[in-house]
Amino acid sequence: MRAEAQAYADQINQALALLRRFLDWDRALRRLDELNARVEDQALWNDPKAAQDVMRERRRLDEAIGATRAIETELNDTAELIEMAEAEGDEALAQEGVAALAALAERAEQDKVKALLAGEADANDTYVEINSGAGGTESNDWAGMLQRMYQRWAERHGLKVELIDHHAGEQAGIKSATMLLKGENAYGYAKTESGVHRLVRISPYDSAARRHTSFASVWVYPVVDDNIDVEIVESDLRIDTYRASGAGGQHINTTDSAVRITHLPTGIVVQCQNQRSQHKNKAEAYNQLRARLYERELAEREAAANAQNATKTDIGWGHQIRSYVLQPYQLVKDLRTGATSTSPSDVLDGDLDKFMAAALSQRVTGETVEVEDVD
């Protein structure tokens, strides 16, 4: 088979191998048989919640197994078609087969990522919190660019974006912001973005046009739904109110409606100011706190399993997960997986799927790579 077709076939086989490994193929087949048998048992339907859980797991396994088998069948059929076309000297048919493999490779990648989103909270909505690092206006501007990047990514995927908290920088950008992304698998995709992000560029705020390095942190944590129990002891909380910042004018907030909650045992701080009502801001802050405490528990489980753990760290050199270089060359490089893009403008406009897919795959394989940061 010609080199181009073989390259696509290898890419597809790699995706299939990861899917089988993630699913624990033989175990998944046995489990699907068990779930099918449970669905046939009328006693199951006496417990609606148990039935819902069984149907959810059954649907996920059935879709993942079905997609894997369909890709395998199509790969084999297309490979045979290409070999037959080459043997008969039919170049048009051979090229048609190569194009079919290219499309199948793209589909295999999408199905792989979808199957990897099977974590306990992956299907949930998610909070994305962004904080600028040291560096004043430069870092504030960079944090603002990241906020726009995630908003554009969310829009590309049909997610609804709500701004929960926002503190503007003095000259540009933001000091911090918290967004709520609503939609299917929002947390599952975005969770790989937690960490420090580094920007290298010619500063638009430097009259000498020197290169500057800026840092900002991103922290992603899932919205906790009613099926997840998170205990919060009131005596562990300190609740402060303050005046929300705004653009002023006729809509300026003249009451202390913004709410900040500090969870004393962990030091976690959440705040909300997007609602005019202090009561609504307090309720939203509670939701954020439950989400943060739950994310903390998930991170501890991952760490215990020797998986990569997304937690907050110092916002500075040596802690970054990804570097974005705009000058003197164009490159975005993920320092966990080695994934790169030579079009930072596209990445900053929300083209993040390649980086998310690589990070999700790495969580399954547990394989680490030696990646050298860029200057």
BALOBA-1460 file (C-alpha; in Angstrom, 3 decimals):
// residues 375
<rec num="1" residu="m" x="0.000" y="0.000" z="0.000"/>
<rec num="2" residu="r" x="1.345" y="3.431" z="-0.952"/>
<rec num="3" residu="a" x="3.077" y="5.491" z="1.725"/>
<rec num="4" residu="e" x="0.332" y="8.100" z="2.084"/>
<rec num="5" residu="a" x="-2.332" y="5.451" z="2.610"/>
<rec num="6" residu="q" x="-0.100" y="3.537" z="5.033"/>
<rec num="7" residu="a" x="0.423" y="6.676" z="7.110"/>
<rec num="8" residu="y" x="-3.338" y="7.124" z="7.494"/>
<rec num="9" residu="a" x="-3.751" y="3.426" z="8.305"/>
<rec num="10" residu="d" x="-1.073" y="3.667" z="10.999"/>
<rec num="11" residu="q" x="-2.799" y="6.705" z="12.498"/>
<rec num="12" residu="i" x="-6.118" y="4.843" z="12.577"/>
<rec num="13" residu="n" x="-4.546" y="1.754" z="14.141"/>
<rec num="14" residu="q" x="-2.966" y="3.891" z="16.861"/>
<rec num="15" residu="a" x="-6.350" y="5.386" z="17.700"/>
<rec num="16" residu="l" x="-7.933" y="1.921" z="17.772"/>
<rec num="17" residu="a" x="-5.184" y="0.565" z="20.015"/>
<rec num="18" residu="l" x="-5.702" y="3.402" z="22.490"/>
<rec num="19" residu="l" x="-9.467" y="2.865" z="22.435"/>
<rec num="20" residu="r" x="-9.087" y="-0.845" z="23.138"/>
<rec num="21" residu="r" x="-6.638" y="-0.138" z="25.929"/>
<rec num="22" residu="f" x="-8.868" y="2.497" z="27.479"/>
<rec num="23" residu="l" x="-11.959" y="0.301" z="27.290"/>
<rec num="24" residu="d" x="-10.083" y="-2.812" z="28.531"/>
<rec num="25" residu="w" x="-11.627" y="-4.516" z="25.513"/>
<rec num="26" residu="d" x="-12.409" y="-8.022" z="26.800"/>
<rec num="27" residu="r" x="-13.728" y="-6.641" z="30.080"/>
<rec num="28" residu="a" x="-15.859" y="-4.082" z="28.211"/>
<rec num="29" residu="l" x="-17.457" y="-6.807" z="26.091"/>
<rec num="30" residu="r" x="-18.306" y="-8.849" z="29.193"/>
<rec num="31" residu="r" x="-19.655" y="-5.776" z="30.957"/>
<rec num="32" residu="l" x="-21.880" y="-4.878" z="28.006"/>
<rec num="33" residu="d" x="-23.355" y="-8.399" z="28.058"/>
<rec num="34" residu="e" x="-24.036" y="-7.997" z="31.780"/>
<rec num="35" residu="l" x="-25.733" y="-4.636" z="31.257"/>
<rec num="36" residu="n" x="-27.857" y="-5.981" z="28.408"/>
<rec num="37" residu="a" x="-29.015" y="-8.773" z="30.698"/>
<rec num="38" residu="r" x="-29.869" y="-6.297" z="33.472"/>
<rec num="39" residu="v" x="-31.941" y="-4.219" z="31.074"/>
<rec num="40" residu="e" x="-34.018" y="-7.312" z="30.312"/>
<rec num="41" residu="d" x="-34.697" y="-7.802" z="34.039"/>
<rec num="42" residu="q" x="-38.009" y="-6.105" z="34.835"/>
<rec num="43" residu="a" x="-36.987" y="-5.665" z="38.488"/>
<rec num="44" residu="l" x="-34.439" y="-3.053" z="37.435"/>
<rec num="45" residu="w" x="-37.172" y="-0.634" z="36.399"/>
<rec num="46" residu="n" x="-38.571" y="-0.539" z="39.931"/>
<rec num="47" residu="d" x="-35.604" y="1.712" z="40.802"/>
<rec num="48" residu="p" x="-35.601" y="4.621" z="38.298"/>
<rec num="49" residu="k" x="-32.213" y="5.987" z="39.390"/>
<rec num="50" residu="a" x="-30.515" y="2.579" z="39.130"/>
<rec num="51" residu="a" x="-32.134" y="2.045" z="35.738"/>
<rec num="52" residu="q" x="-30.909" y="5.442" z="34.559"/>
<rec num="53" residu="d" x="-27.338" y="4.648" z="35.684"/>
<rec num="54" residu="v" x="-27.422" y="1.261" z="33.938"/>
<rec num="55" residu="m" x="-28.781" y="2.748" z="30.719"/>
<rec num="56" residu="r" x="-26.168" y="5.524" z="30.765"/>
<rec num="57" residu="e" x="-23.276" y="3.058" z="31.189"/>
<rec num="58" residu="r" x="-24.780" y="0.680" z="28.622"/>
<rec num="59" residu="r" x="-25.153" y="3.459" z="26.044"/>
<rec num="60" residu="r" x="-21.586" y="4.660" z="26.573"/>
<rec num="61" residu="l" x="-20.095" y="1.171" z="26.212"/>
<rec num="62" residu="d" x="-22.311" y="0.251" z="23.265"/>
<rec num="63" residu="e" x="-21.369" y="3.434" z="21.389"/>
<rec num="64" residu="a" x="-17.638" y="3.040" z="22.091"/>
<rec num="65" residu="i" x="-17.538" y="-0.648" z="21.137"/>
<rec num="66" residu="g" x="-19.719" y="-0.066" z="18.064"/>
<rec num="67" residu="a" x="-17.572" y="2.844" z="16.881"/>
<rec num="68" residu="t" x="-14.369" y="0.818" z="17.318"/>
<rec num="69" residu="r" x="-15.721" y="-2.138" z="15.363"/>
<rec num="70" residu="a" x="-17.070" y="0.094" z="12.594"/>
<rec num="71" residu="i" x="-13.700" y="1.816" z="12.159"/>
<rec num="72" residu="e" x="-11.875" y="-1.534" z="12.075"/>
<rec num="73" residu="t" x="-14.235" y="-2.866" z="9.396"/>
<rec num="74" residu="e" x="-13.997" y="0.278" z="7.280"/>
<rec num="75" residu="l" x="-10.209" y="0.328" z="7.588"/>
<rec num="76" residu="n" x="-9.899" y="-3.262" z="6.368"/>
<rec num="77" residu="d" x="-12.367" y="-2.736" z="3.514"/>
<rec num="78" residu="t" x="-10.656" y="0.463" z="2.348"/>
<rec num="79" residu="a" x="-7.179" y="-1.071" z="2.554"/>
<rec num="80" residu="e" x="-8.344" y="-3.975" z="0.390"/>
<rec num="81" residu="l" x="-9.877" y="-1.523" z="-2.090"/>
<rec num="82" residu="i" x="-6.613" y="0.410" z="-2.391"/>
<rec num="83" residu="e" x="-4.565" y="-2.775" z="-2.887"/>
<rec num="84" residu="m" x="-6.975" y="-4.000" z="-5.551"/>
<rec num="85" residu="a" x="-6.891" y="-0.631" z="-7.335"/>
<rec num="86" residu="e" x="-3.079" y="-0.602" z="-7.294"/>
<rec num="87" residu="a" x="-2.947" y="-4.139" z="-8.630"/>
<rec num="88" residu="e" x="-5.259" y="-3.180" z="-11.496"/>
<rec num="89" residu="g" x="-3.517" y="0.139" z="-12.154"/>
<rec num="90" residu="d" x="-6.680" y="2.128" z="-11.411"/>
<rec num="91" residu="e" x="-5.154" y="5.387" z="-10.092"/>
<rec num="92" residu="a" x="-8.490" y="7.171" z="-9.696"/>
<rec num="93" residu="l" x="-9.883" y="4.389" z="-7.504"/>
<rec num="94" residu="a" x="-6.668" y="4.238" z="-5.478"/>
<rec num="95" residu="q" x="-6.834" y="7.995" z="-4.800"/>
<rec num="96" residu="e" x="-10.473" y="7.630" z="-3.811"/>
<rec num="97" residu="g" x="-9.405" y="4.997" z="-1.287"/>
<rec num="98" residu="v" x="-6.675" y="7.256" z="0.121"/>
<rec num="99" residu="a" x="-9.208" y="10.069" z="0.544"/>
<rec num="100" residu="a" x="-11.533" y="7.655" z="2.349"/>
<rec num="101" residu="l" x="-8.702" y="6.679" z="4.716"/>
<rec num="102" residu="a" x="-7.966" y="10.345" z="5.422"/>
<rec num="103" residu="a" x="-11.607" y="10.922" z="6.373"/>
<rec num="104" residu="l" x="-11.616" y="7.753" z="8.461"/>
<rec num="105" residu="a" x="-8.463" y="8.862" z="10.309"/>
<rec num="106" residu="e" x="-10.184" y="12.109" z="11.263"/>
<rec num="107" residu="r" x="-13.274" y="10.229" z="12.423"/>
<rec num="108" residu="a" x="-11.181" y="7.762" z="14.413"/>
<rec num="109" residu="e" x="-9.519" y="10.649" z="16.237"/>
<rec num="110" residu="q" x="-12.888" y="12.201" z="17.070"/>
<rec num="111" residu="d" x="-14.329" y="8.880" z="18.275"/>
<rec num="112" residu="k" x="-11.198" y="8.256" z="20.342"/>
<rec num="113" residu="v" x="-11.500" y="11.578" z="22.145"/>
<rec num="114" residu="k" x="-15.240" y="11.082" z="22.686"/>
<rec num="115" residu="a" x="-14.640" y="7.654" z="24.220"/>
<rec num="116" residu="l" x="-11.943" y="9.039" z="26.515"/>
<rec num="117" residu="l" x="-14.510" y="11.357" z="28.075"/>
<rec num="118" residu="a" x="-15.822" y="8.747" z="30.473"/>
<rec num="119" residu="g" x="-14.659" y="10.207" z="33.767"/>
<rec num="120" residu="e" x="-17.007" y="10.656" z="36.691"/>
<rec num="121" residu="a" x="-17.710" y="14.329" z="35.948"/>
<rec num="122" residu="d" x="-16.587" y="14.617" z="32.308"/>
<rec num="123" residu="a" x="-20.126" y="15.166" z="31.017"/>
<rec num="124" residu="n" x="-20.741" y="18.073" z="33.412"/>
<rec num="125" residu="d" x="-20.634" y="21.814" z="32.838"/>
<rec num="126" residu="t" x="-17.388" y="23.432" z="33.971"/>
<rec num="127" residu="y" x="-15.872" y="26.515" z="35.519"/>
<rec num="128" residu="v" x="-12.748" y="27.995" z="33.931"/>
<rec num="129" residu="e" x="-10.815" y="30.316" z="36.237"/>
<rec num="130" residu="i" x="-8.017" y="32.510" z="34.851"/>
<rec num="131" residu="n" x="-5.525" y="34.496" z="36.935"/>
<rec num="132" residu="s" x="-2.739" y="36.749" z="35.692"/>
<rec num="133" residu="g" x="0.770" y="36.250" z="37.019"/>
<rec num="134" residu="a" x="3.322" y="38.791" z="38.149"/>
<rec num="135" residu="g" x="4.088" y="41.428" z="35.535"/>
<rec num="136" residu="g" x="1.285" y="43.969" z="35.737"/>
<rec num="137" residu="t" x="-0.164" y="45.093" z="32.437"/>
<rec num="138" residu="e" x="1.685" y="42.459" z="30.387"/>
<rec num="139" residu="s" x="0.287" y="39.537" z="32.392"/>
<rec num="140" residu="n" x="-3.142" y="41.124" z="32.681"/>
<rec num="141" residu="d" x="-3.315" y="41.448" z="28.901"/>
<rec num="142" residu="w" x="-2.201" y="37.829" z="28.482"/>
<rec num="143" residu="a" x="-4.882" y="36.651" z="30.935"/>
<rec num="144" residu="g" x="-7.450" y="38.575" z="28.904"/>
<rec num="145" residu="m" x="-6.234" y="36.854" z="25.725"/>
<rec num="146" residu="l" x="-6.679" y="33.465" z="27.405"/>
<rec num="147" residu="q" x="-10.192" y="34.387" z="28.477"/>
<rec num="148" residu="r" x="-11.055" y="35.182" z="24.868"/>
<rec num="149" residu="m" x="-9.357" y="31.964" z="23.665"/>
<rec num="150" residu="y" x="-11.513" y="29.751" z="25.888"/>
<rec num="151" residu="q" x="-14.632" y="31.702" z="25.048"/>
<rec num="152" residu="r" x="-13.936" y="31.191" z="21.327"/>
<rec num="153" residu="w" x="-13.217" y="27.487" z="21.891"/>
<rec num="154" residu="a" x="-16.514" y="27.115" z="23.746"/>
<rec num="155" residu="e" x="-18.423" y="28.871" z="20.978"/>
<rec num="156" residu="r" x="-16.852" y="26.565" z="18.375"/>
<rec num="157" residu="h" x="-18.271" y="23.602" z="20.311"/>
<rec num="158" residu="g" x="-21.717" y="25.072" z="20.858"/>
<rec num="159" residu="l" x="-21.198" y="25.658" z="24.577"/>
<rec num="160" residu="k" x="-22.928" y="28.472" z="26.413"/>
<rec num="161" residu="v" x="-20.581" y="30.888" z="28.209"/>
<rec num="162" residu="e" x="-21.487" y="32.823" z="31.353"/>
<rec num="163" residu="l" x="-19.128" y="35.269" z="33.067"/>
<rec num="164" residu="i" x="-19.307" y="34.552" z="36.805"/>
<rec num="165" residu="d" x="-16.585" y="36.837" z="38.119"/>
<rec num="166" residu="h" x="-14.367" y="39.448" z="36.481"/>
<rec num="167" residu="h" x="-11.662" y="41.802" z="37.744"/>
<rec num="168" residu="a" x="-10.292" y="44.084" z="35.057"/>
<rec num="169" residu="g" x="-6.643" y="45.073" z="34.824"/>
<rec num="170" residu="e" x="-5.766" y="48.694" z="35.458"/>
<rec num="171" residu="q" x="-4.643" y="49.391" z="31.874"/>
<rec num="172" residu="a" x="-5.578" y="46.290" z="29.878"/>
<rec num="173" residu="g" x="-6.787" y="42.731" z="30.175"/>
<rec num="174" residu="i" x="-7.876" y="41.138" z="33.438"/>
<rec num="175" residu="k" x="-6.454" y="40.356" z="36.832"/>
<rec num="176" residu="s" x="-8.801" y="37.388" z="37.115"/>
<rec num="177" residu="a" x="-12.008" y="35.987" z="35.655"/>
<rec num="178" residu="t" x="-14.216" y="32.950" z="36.134"/>
<rec num="179" residu="m" x="-16.372" y="31.637" z="33.291"/>
<rec num="180" residu="l" x="-19.054" y="28.968" z="33.398"/>
<rec num="181" residu="l" x="-19.149" y="26.799" z="30.256"/>
<rec num="182" residu="k" x="-22.394" y="24.910" z="29.793"/>
<rec num="183" residu="g" x="-22.779" y="21.982" z="27.417"/>
<rec num="184" residu="e" x="-22.101" y="18.307" z="26.834"/>
<rec num="185" residu="n" x="-18.659" y="17.126" z="28.030"/>
<rec num="186" residu="a" x="-17.560" y="20.683" z="28.831"/>
<rec num="187" residu="y" x="-15.455" y="19.561" z="31.795"/>
<rec num="188" residu="g" x="-14.140" y="16.461" z="30.045"/>
<rec num="189" residu="y" x="-12.532" y="18.520" z="27.306"/>
<rec num="190" residu="a" x="-11.499" y="21.593" z="29.280"/>
<rec num="191" residu="k" x="-9.966" y="19.777" z="32.268"/>
<rec num="192" residu="t" x="-6.719" y="19.258" z="30.358"/>
<rec num="193" residu="e" x="-6.161" y="23.039" z="30.261"/>
<rec num="194" residu="s" x="-5.439" y="23.442" z="33.974"/>
<rec num="195" residu="g" x="-1.957" y="24.838" z="34.537"/>
<rec num="196" residu="v" x="0.306" y="27.781" z="33.803"/>
<rec num="197" residu="h" x="0.360" y="29.244" z="30.280"/>
<rec num="198" residu="r" x="3.365" y="31.254" z="29.020"/>
<rec num="199" residu="l" x="3.397" y="33.938" z="26.332"/>
<rec num="200" residu="v" x="6.474" y="35.310" z="24.509"/>
<rec num="201" residu="r" x="5.978" y="38.374" z="22.271"/>
<rec num="202" residu="i" x="7.082" y="41.883" z="21.392"/>
<rec num="203" residu="s" x="5.171" y="43.903" z="23.948"/>
<rec num="204" residu="p" x="2.659" y="46.408" z="22.582"/>
<rec num="205" residu="y" x="3.135" y="48.298" z="25.853"/>
<rec num="206" residu="d" x="6.924" y="48.649" z="25.565"/>
<rec num="207" residu="s" x="8.056" y="51.742" z="23.621"/>
<rec num="208" residu="a" x="11.441" y="50.024" z="23.079"/>
<rec num="209" residu="a" x="9.691" y="47.062" z="21.365"/>
<rec num="210" residu="r" x="11.445" y="44.457" z="23.491"/>
<rec num="211" residu="r" x="10.417" y="40.833" z="23.869"/>
<rec num="212" residu="h" x="8.473" y="40.082" z="27.033"/>
<rec num="213" residu="t" x="7.496" y="36.819" z="28.723"/>
<rec num="214" residu="s" x="4.158" y="36.735" z="30.538"/>
<rec num="215" residu="f" x="2.417" y="34.090" z="32.618"/>
<rec num="216" residu="a" x="-1.190" y="33.343" z="33.554"/>
<rec num="217" residu="s" x="-2.787" y="30.345" z="35.245"/>
<rec num="218" residu="v" x="-5.896" y="28.430" z="34.241"/>
<rec num="219" residu="w" x="-7.825" y="26.227" z="36.614"/>
<rec num="220" residu="v" x="-10.729" y="24.077" z="35.446"/>
<rec num="221" residu="y" x="-13.200" y="22.385" z="37.794"/>
<rec num="222" residu="p" x="-16.568" y="20.701" z="37.142"/>
<rec num="223" residu="v" x="-19.999" y="21.898" z="38.124"/>
<rec num="224" residu="v" x="-21.276" y="19.550" z="40.815"/>
<rec num="225" residu="d" x="-24.730" y="18.210" z="40.030"/>
<rec num="226" residu="d" x="-27.309" y="16.717" z="42.382"/>
<rec num="227" residu="n" x="-25.895" y="13.206" z="41.919"/>
<rec num="228" residu="i" x="-22.609" y="14.210" z="43.577"/>
<rec num="229" residu="d" x="-22.548" y="14.723" z="47.322"/>
<rec num="230" residu="v" x="-20.084" y="17.295" z="48.642"/>
<rec num="231" residu="e" x="-20.272" y="18.073" z="52.360"/>
<rec num="232" residu="i" x="-19.623" y="21.662" z="53.420"/>
<rec num="233" residu="v" x="-19.535" y="22.557" z="57.121"/>
<rec num="234" residu="e" x="-20.751" y="26.108" z="57.724"/>
<rec num="235" residu="s" x="-18.250" y="26.676" z="60.529"/>
<rec num="236" residu="d" x="-15.447" y="26.057" z="57.990"/>
<rec num="237" residu="l" x="-16.475" y="29.106" z="55.959"/>
<rec num="238" residu="r" x="-15.701" y="32.807" z="56.104"/>
<rec num="239" residu="i" x="-18.154" y="34.847" z="54.039"/>
<rec num="240" residu="d" x="-17.323" y="38.411" z="53.032"/>
<rec num="241" residu="t" x="-19.364" y="40.883" z="51.000"/>
<rec num="242" residu="y" x="-18.022" y="43.787" z="48.981"/>
<rec num="243" residu="r" x="-19.082" y="46.223" z="46.302"/>
<rec num="244" residu="a" x="-19.034" y="44.723" z="42.826"/>
<rec num="245" residu="s" x="-16.862" y="46.459" z="40.260"/>
<rec num="246" residu="g" x="-18.508" y="47.591" z="37.062"/>
<rec num="247" residu="a" x="-18.441" y="50.024" z="34.185"/>
<rec num="248" residu="g" x="-20.311" y="52.663" z="36.156"/>
<rec num="249" residu="g" x="-22.995" y="54.965" z="34.785"/>
<rec num="250" residu="q" x="-26.636" y="54.260" z="35.466"/>
<rec num="251" residu="h" x="-25.946" y="50.580" z="36.163"/>
<rec num="252" residu="i" x="-23.235" y="51.102" z="38.787"/>
<rec num="253" residu="n" x="-23.577" y="48.796" z="41.771"/>
<rec num="254" residu="t" x="-24.031" y="50.857" z="44.931"/>
<rec num="255" residu="t" x="-24.577" y="47.969" z="47.362"/>
<rec num="256" residu="d" x="-22.284" y="45.306" z="48.779"/>
<rec num="257" residu="s" x="-23.782" y="42.557" z="46.603"/>
<rec num="258" residu="a" x="-20.582" y="40.727" z="45.627"/>
<rec num="259" residu="v" x="-19.751" y="37.684" z="47.756"/>
<rec num="260" residu="r" x="-16.447" y="36.025" z="48.590"/>
<rec num="261" residu="i" x="-16.349" y="32.683" z="50.431"/>
<rec num="262" residu="t" x="-13.167" y="31.266" z="51.976"/>
<rec num="263" residu="h" x="-13.031" y="27.572" z="52.886"/>
<rec num="264" residu="l" x="-10.736" y="27.737" z="55.899"/>
<rec num="265" residu="p" x="-9.488" y="24.081" z="56.016"/>
<rec num="266" residu="t" x="-8.244" y="24.170" z="52.388"/>
<rec num="267" residu="g" x="-7.727" y="27.895" z="51.792"/>
<rec num="268" residu="i" x="-9.957" y="27.749" z="48.709"/>
<rec num="269" residu="v" x="-11.470" y="31.132" z="47.857"/>
<rec num="270" residu="v" x="-14.408" y="31.650" z="45.500"/>
<rec num="271" residu="q" x="-16.268" y="34.820" z="44.619"/>
<rec num="272" residu="c" x="-19.166" y="35.980" z="42.485"/>
<rec num="273" residu="q" x="-20.330" y="39.454" z="41.493"/>
<rec num="274" residu="n" x="-22.254" y="38.984" z="38.250"/>
<rec num="275" residu="q" x="-25.703" y="39.149" z="39.879"/>
<rec num="276" residu="r" x="-27.235" y="42.288" z="41.413"/>
<rec num="277" residu="s" x="-28.643" y="40.247" z="44.272"/>
<rec num="278" residu="q" x="-26.311" y="39.318" z="47.116"/>
<rec num="279" residu="h" x="-28.437" y="36.210" z="47.682"/>
<rec num="280" residu="k" x="-27.919" y="35.025" z="44.080"/>
<rec num="281" residu="n" x="-24.204" y="35.782" z="44.210"/>
<rec num="282" residu="k" x="-23.909" y="33.798" z="47.447"/>
<rec num="283" residu="a" x="-25.736" y="30.830" z="45.902"/>
<rec num="284" residu="e" x="-23.434" y="30.878" z="42.869"/>
<rec num="285" residu="a" x="-20.359" y="31.157" z="45.102"/>
<rec num="286" residu="y" x="-21.559" y="28.096" z="47.025"/>
<rec num="287" residu="n" x="-21.873" y="26.217" z="43.732"/>
<rec num="288" residu="q" x="-18.309" y="27.182" z="42.833"/>
<rec num="289" residu="l" x="-17.049" y="26.061" z="46.237"/>
<rec num="290" residu="r" x="-18.733" y="22.668" z="45.926"/>
<rec num="291" residu="a" x="-17.189" y="22.325" z="42.466"/>
<rec num="292" residu="r" x="-13.722" y="23.279" z="43.705"/>
<rec num="293" residu="l" x="-13.878" y="20.830" z="46.612"/>
<rec num="294" residu="y" x="-15.052" y="18.088" z="44.271"/>
<rec num="295" residu="e" x="-12.280" y="18.849" z="41.770"/>
<rec num="296" residu="r" x="-9.825" y="18.642" z="44.653"/>
<rec num="297" residu="e" x="-11.103" y="15.170" z="45.469"/>
<rec num="298" residu="l" x="-10.844" y="14.089" z="41.823"/>
<rec num="299" residu="a" x="-7.283" y="15.415" z="41.644"/>
<rec num="300" residu="e" x="-6.333" y="13.480" z="44.786"/>
<rec num="301" residu="r" x="-7.737" y="10.290" z="43.270"/>
<rec num="302" residu="e" x="-5.752" y="10.861" z="40.084"/>
<rec num="303" residu="a" x="-2.587" y="11.562" z="42.024"/>
<rec num="304" residu="a" x="-3.096" y="8.380" z="44.019"/>
<rec num="305" residu="a" x="-3.338" y="6.457" z="40.747"/>
<rec num="306" residu="n" x="-0.082" y="8.038" z="39.521"/>
<rec num="307" residu="a" x="-1.947" y="9.925" z="36.818"/>
<rec num="308" residu="q" x="-1.207" y="13.452" z="35.735"/>
<rec num="309" residu="n" x="-2.744" y="15.836" z="38.222"/>
<rec num="310" residu="a" x="-4.052" y="19.263" z="37.257"/>
<rec num="311" residu="t" x="-3.670" y="21.521" z="40.262"/>
<rec num="312" residu="k" x="-2.692" y="25.071" z="40.945"/>
<rec num="313" residu="t" x="0.963" y="25.926" z="41.119"/>
<rec num="314" residu="d" x="3.159" y="29.011" z="41.058"/>
<rec num="315" residu="i" x="2.348" y="31.279" z="38.125"/>
<rec num="316" residu="g" x="5.838" y="31.596" z="36.742"/>
<rec num="317" residu="w" x="8.806" y="30.041" z="35.000"/>
<rec num="318" residu="g" x="9.283" y="26.285" z="35.345"/>
<rec num="319" residu="h" x="5.610" y="25.524" z="35.982"/>
<rec num="320" residu="q" x="4.105" y="26.177" z="32.543"/>
<rec num="321" residu="i" x="2.206" y="23.481" z="30.651"/>
<rec num="322" residu="r" x="2.213" y="25.322" z="27.323"/>
<rec num="323" residu="s" x="4.217" y="28.102" z="25.676"/>
<rec num="324" residu="y" x="2.865" y="30.482" z="23.051"/>
<rec num="325" residu="v" x="5.625" y="32.219" z="21.057"/>
<rec num="326" residu="l" x="4.601" y="35.089" z="18.765"/>
<rec num="327" residu="q" x="8.079" y="36.581" z="18.082"/>
<rec num="328" residu="p" x="10.605" y="36.051" z="16.568"/>
<rec num="329" residu="y" x="8.837" y="32.957" z="15.211"/>
<rec num="330" residu="q" x="5.341" y="31.487" z="15.460"/>
<rec num="331" residu="l" x="4.872" y="28.394" z="17.620"/>
<rec num="332" residu="v" x="2.618" y="26.975" z="20.318"/>
<rec num="333" residu="k" x="4.091" y="24.002" z="22.174"/>
<rec num="334" residu="d" x="2.551" y="21.821" z="24.868"/>
<rec num="335" residu="l" x="5.225" y="20.836" z="27.348"/>
<rec num="336" residu="r" x="3.375" y="17.739" z="28.582"/>
<rec num="337" residu="t" x="2.633" y="16.001" z="25.291"/>
<rec num="338" residu="g" x="4.895" y="17.694" z="22.732"/>
<rec num="339" residu="a" x="1.881" y="18.714" z="20.606"/>
<rec num="340" residu="t" x="2.633" y="21.844" z="18.551"/>
<rec num="341" residu="s" x="1.013" y="24.367" z="16.246"/>
<rec num="342" residu="t" x="2.750" y="26.833" z="13.933"/>
<rec num="343" residu="s" x="-0.335" y="29.055" z="13.869"/>
<rec num="344" residu="p" x="-0.682" y="30.775" z="17.271"/>
<rec num="345" residu="s" x="-3.381" y="33.048" z="15.839"/>
<rec num="346" residu="d" x="-5.612" y="30.010" z="15.237"/>
<rec num="347" residu="v" x="-4.893" y="28.609" z="18.695"/>
<rec num="348" residu="l" x="-5.652" y="31.931" z="20.366"/>
<rec num="349" residu="d" x="-8.878" y="31.985" z="18.360"/>
<rec num="350" residu="g" x="-9.976" y="28.751" z="20.042"/>
<rec num="351" residu="d" x="-8.360" y="25.993" z="17.952"/>
<rec num="352" residu="l" x="-7.431" y="23.837" z="20.967"/>
<rec num="353" residu="d" x="-8.781" y="20.400" z="20.050"/>
<rec num="354" residu="k" x="-5.396" y="18.943" z="19.071"/>
<rec num="355" residu="f" x="-3.862" y="19.894" z="22.412"/>
<rec num="356" residu="m" x="-6.835" y="18.596" z="24.390"/>
<rec num="357" residu="a" x="-6.877" y="15.284" z="22.506"/>
<rec num="358" residu="a" x="-3.154" y="14.719" z="23.110"/>
<rec num="359" residu="a" x="-3.508" y="15.459" z="26.821"/>
<rec num="360" residu="l" x="-6.523" y="13.151" z="27.158"/>
<rec num="361" residu="s" x="-4.627" y="10.343" z="25.410"/>
<rec num="362" residu="q" x="-1.659" y="10.852" z="27.716"/>
<rec num="363" residu="r" x="-3.897" y="10.464" z="30.756"/>
<rec num="364" residu="v" x="-4.918" y="7.033" z="29.461"/>
<rec num="365" residu="t" x="-1.481" y="5.763" z="28.478"/>
<rec num="366" residu="g" x="0.365" y="7.336" z="31.406"/>
<rec num="367" residu="e" x="3.298" y="7.868" z="29.060"/>
<rec num="368" residu="t" x="5.411" y="10.934" z="29.690"/>
<rec num="369" residu="v" x="7.599" y="12.579" z="27.079"/>
<rec num="370" residu="e" x="10.684" y="14.724" z="27.421"/>
<rec num="371" residu="v" x="9.731" y="18.060" z="25.910"/>
<rec num="372" residu="e" x="12.122" y="20.991" z="25.758"/>
<rec num="373" residu="d" x="10.555" y="24.410" z="26.180"/>
<rec num="374" residu="v" x="10.943" y="27.036" z="23.488"/>
<rec num="375" residu="d" x="12.903" y="30.273" z="23.892"/>
